[in-house]
Amino acid sequence: MIYSKKILLTGSTGYVGSLIRAGLGDHWDLTGVSLHADETKEQIQCDLTDIQQVNCLRERISPDVIVHASGDKNLVRCEADPKTAYLTNVQSTLNLIATFPESRIIFISSDYVFPGDRGSYREDAPFSPATVYGQTKACAELAGLMLCQHFFVLRLSALYDRNATFIRFLREKLTAGEPVNCYSDAFYSPTYFGDFLAVLQRLVENNDLTRRIYHSCGHRTSRYYFAKLFARSSGLDDKLVLQSSRALDKASFLFADISLENTLTREALEITMGGHEGSLNAMAAL
Ligand SMILES: NC(=O)c1ccc[n+]([C@@H]2O[C@H](COP(=O)([O-])OP(=O)(O)OC[C@H]3O[C@@H](n4cnc5c(N)ncnc54)[C@H](OP(=O)(O)O)[C@@H]3O)[C@@H](O)[C@H]2O)c1
């Protein structure tokens, strides 16, 4: 097969990277890279925080596009060790920009660049992250946008497919007939993996992108209502989903409203996304 694009996918062994490989790996000439990868024809081991290792990577591949999906999203770990969080999320990005000046870079970023106080954040909303994790993602975004003309940001909310942590937790508990407490005062806009892949494919394959920052996300919902929708779509008992309160629980790192809005992305890419009923039903049918 003759492929139109040569892609370097960082974080290829991670949750996001694995979804990209499974969903789009056949469309592109794709080489993966990760910190602990087993070396194969399609996968390279490299510590992206180490500029010398990134220089060696350059000798093995010259990609048209880098999908930069490696990083540390563990909020507790980033809070405890900001220096390592910076290296993993920011320095890796700087190293890629310096080493691959001709490649387009699509940086997978996060709703956590926003403070989570009011939600419905647009692509052009000013950010002010409330966590170390969010600060490192915002820092990498800013550096990339300033240093590299062909650096693009794709922000996701919590990504979900059948194997997402929250979905697996709900399936396990509800199948066993156990009640689950879910916050009705924590709003977000979870990203269905099908919507994510559709946006990413356009960003990779379109050479004339008009924007630098994109959002792939679903409609705004509480975690409680999302869990109810999941139960219904899976034929499980939605009465087992009980309301609880993040404010009363003083839950760390779950904000009142960290939802994203995506009108600018939908119009720029001429794409639809977002209804959780449809996405969850499609997922249940897979
Ligand atoms: N998952 C989500 O819902 C979500 C939502 C928004 C944004 N994101 C962003 O997507 C990125 C990946 O998330 P994920 O869920 O896929 O995380 P993950 O499952 O923890 O995977 C992290 C990936 O990064 C690689 N990696 C870490 N440090 C590295 C280094 N120094 N050099 C090379 N590779 C390194 C890991 O390699 P090894 O496995 O080989 O160690 C792994 O492939 C994060 O930056 C996060 O900000 C994720």
The ligand as an SDF file (V2000), in Angstrom:
LIG
                    3D

 48 52  0  0  0  0  0  0  0  0999 V2000
   -6.4570    9.7900   28.5470 N   0  0  0  0  0  0  0  0  0  0  0  0
   -7.1790   10.9020   28.4780 C   0  0  0  0  0  0  0  0  0  0  0  0
   -8.4000   10.9190   28.7590 O   0  0  0  0  0  0  0  0  0  0  0  0
   -6.5290   12.1900   28.0560 C   0  0  0  0  0  0  0  0  0  0  0  0
   -7.3290   13.3450   27.9710 C   0  0  0  0  0  0  0  0  0  0  0  0
   -6.7160   14.5480   27.6180 C   0  0  0  0  0  0  0  0  0  0  0  0
   -5.3610   14.5910   27.2960 C   0  0  0  0  0  0  0  0  0  0  0  0
   -4.6210   13.4410   27.3930 N   0  0  0  0  0  0  0  0  0  0  0  0
   -3.1730   13.5570   27.1190 C   0  0  0  0  0  0  0  0  0  0  0  0
   -2.7030   12.4580   26.3470 O   0  0  0  0  0  0  0  0  0  0  0  0
   -1.3930   12.0720   26.7780 C   0  0  0  0  0  0  0  0  0  0  0  0
   -1.3590   10.5730   26.9410 C   0  0  0  0  0  0  0  0  0  0  0  0
   -2.3770   10.1440   27.7980 O   0  0  0  0  0  0  0  0  0  0  0  0
   -2.6410    8.5930   28.0300 P   0  0  0  0  0  0  0  0  0  0  0  0
   -3.9790    8.4790   28.6420 O   0  0  0  0  0  0  0  0  0  0  0  0
   -2.3730    7.8330   26.7760 O   0  0  0  0  0  0  0  0  0  0  0  0
   -1.5130    8.2700   29.1180 O   0  0  0  0  0  0  0  0  0  0  0  0
   -0.8240    6.8650   29.4240 P   0  0  0  0  0  0  0  0  0  0  0  0
   -1.7500    5.7330   29.1340 O   0  0  0  0  0  0  0  0  0  0  0  0
   -0.2760    7.0100   30.7880 O   0  0  0  0  0  0  0  0  0  0  0  0
    0.3990    6.7720   28.3720 O   0  0  0  0  0  0  0  0  0  0  0  0
    1.5020    7.6210   28.4580 C   0  0  0  0  0  0  0  0  0  0  0  0
    2.4040    7.3540   27.2790 C   0  0  0  0  0  0  0  0  0  0  0  0
    3.4920    8.2990   27.3050 O   0  0  0  0  0  0  0  0  0  0  0  0
    4.7270    7.5600   27.1780 C   0  0  0  0  0  0  0  0  0  0  0  0
    5.7900    8.3070   27.8490 N   0  0  0  0  0  0  0  0  0  0  0  0
    5.7860    8.7940   29.1070 C   0  0  0  0  0  0  0  0  0  0  0  0
    6.9710    9.3960   29.3690 N   0  0  0  0  0  0  0  0  0  0  0  0
    7.7190    9.2890   28.2470 C   0  0  0  0  0  0  0  0  0  0  0  0
    9.0320    9.6960   27.8870 C   0  0  0  0  0  0  0  0  0  0  0  0
    9.8320   10.3450   28.7570 N   0  0  0  0  0  0  0  0  0  0  0  0
    9.4920    9.3940   26.6520 N   0  0  0  0  0  0  0  0  0  0  0  0
    8.7070    8.7230   25.7680 C   0  0  0  0  0  0  0  0  0  0  0  0
    7.4540    8.3140   26.0480 N   0  0  0  0  0  0  0  0  0  0  0  0
    6.9720    8.5920   27.2730 C   0  0  0  0  0  0  0  0  0  0  0  0
    4.4450    6.2100   27.8420 C   0  0  0  0  0  0  0  0  0  0  0  0
    5.4020    5.2650   27.4160 O   0  0  0  0  0  0  0  0  0  0  0  0
    5.5950    3.8220   28.1600 P   0  0  0  0  0  0  0  0  0  0  0  0
    4.2170    3.1670   28.2080 O   0  0  0  0  0  0  0  0  0  0  0  0
    6.5100    3.0750   27.2620 O   0  0  0  0  0  0  0  0  0  0  0  0
    6.1270    4.1130   29.5260 O   0  0  0  0  0  0  0  0  0  0  0  0
    3.0380    5.9480   27.2920 C   0  0  0  0  0  0  0  0  0  0  0  0
    3.1240    5.4620   25.9710 O   0  0  0  0  0  0  0  0  0  0  0  0
   -1.1170   12.8200   28.0880 C   0  0  0  0  0  0  0  0  0  0  0  0
   -0.1150   13.7740   27.8370 O   0  0  0  0  0  0  0  0  0  0  0  0
   -2.3930   13.5160   28.4300 C   0  0  0  0  0  0  0  0  0  0  0  0
   -2.1400   14.8330   28.8150 O   0  0  0  0  0  0  0  0  0  0  0  0
   -5.1660   12.2510   27.7620 C   0  0  0  0  0  0  0  0  0  0  0  0
  1  2  1  0
  2  3  2  0
  2  4  1  0
  4  5  1  0
  4 48  2  0
  5  6  2  0
  6  7  1  0
  7  8  2  0
  8  9  1  0
  8 48  1  0
  9 10  1  0
  9 46  1  0
 10 11  1  0
 11 12  1  0
 11 44  1  0
 12 13  1  0
 13 14  1  0
 14 15  2  0
 14 16  1  0
 14 17  1  0
 17 18  1  0
 18 19  2  0
 18 20  1  0
 18 21  1  0
 21 22  1  0
 22 23  1  0
 23 24  1  0
 23 42  1  0
 24 25  1  0
 25 26  1  0
 25 36  1  0
 26 27  1  0
 26 35  1  0
 27 28  2  0
 28 29  1  0
 29 30  1  0
 29 35  2  0
 30 31  1  0
 30 32  2  0
 32 33  1  0
 33 34  2  0
 34 35  1  0
 36 37  1  0
 36 42  1  0
 37 38  1  0
 38 39  2  0
 38 40  1  0
 38 41  1  0
 42 43  1  0
 44 45  1  0
 44 46  1  0
 46 47  1  0
M  CHG  2   8   1  16  -1
M  END
$$$$
